[in-house]
């Protein structure tokens, strides 16, 4: 479960980097950081969903 939290935190860090890049005027890097943040957040959500499904089925 820790890796889900770590991915969520990494997503927040990438969002913060996107905000800083957007404020400084570097739009290309801001877009890249938003995409990276989305990837990390998607990965965390999918992993959490799979873990809940496995737990409901009686697994670990």
N, C-alpha and C positions, 0 to 999 in steps of 0.2 A: 504494500500500500504506500510505502514511502516514495517509490518512484513516481506515483501519480502526483503526490504533493510536489516533488521536485520538478516535474514537468510543468505543473501549474505555476510554480514560482518562476521558472525559466520563461514561461509565456508572459508573465507580468514584467519581467526584466526587458524582454524584447519590445513590449508595448511602450515601456518607459523610454527605451532607445528610439522608438519611432516618433514619440512625441518630441523628444529633444531634437531629433533630426528635422522634423517638420517645422519646429519653431526656428531653427537655425537656417532654414531655407533649402536644405538638401532633400528634395522631394523623392529622388530616386532611391536613396538609402532608406527613407521613411517607408516607402512602399515595400522595399525588401524586408524591413523589420516587421511590418504588419503581416506579411506573408509567413515569415518564420514564426511569429507569435501564433498565428492561426494553426500552423502545423503542430506546434507543441501542444496547444490547447486541444486540438482534435485528437491527438495521440493520447493525451491524459483522459479525455472523456471516453474514448473507445476502450481503453484499458480498464477504466473503472467499471464500465458497463459489463465487460466480459467477466471481471472478477465477481460482480454481483450475480450474474447469471450462473457462474460456476458454484458460488456459495449457495444459491437457491436449489441447485441440483444435488447438493450434498457433498460437493467437492471441497477442496481446500481453499 
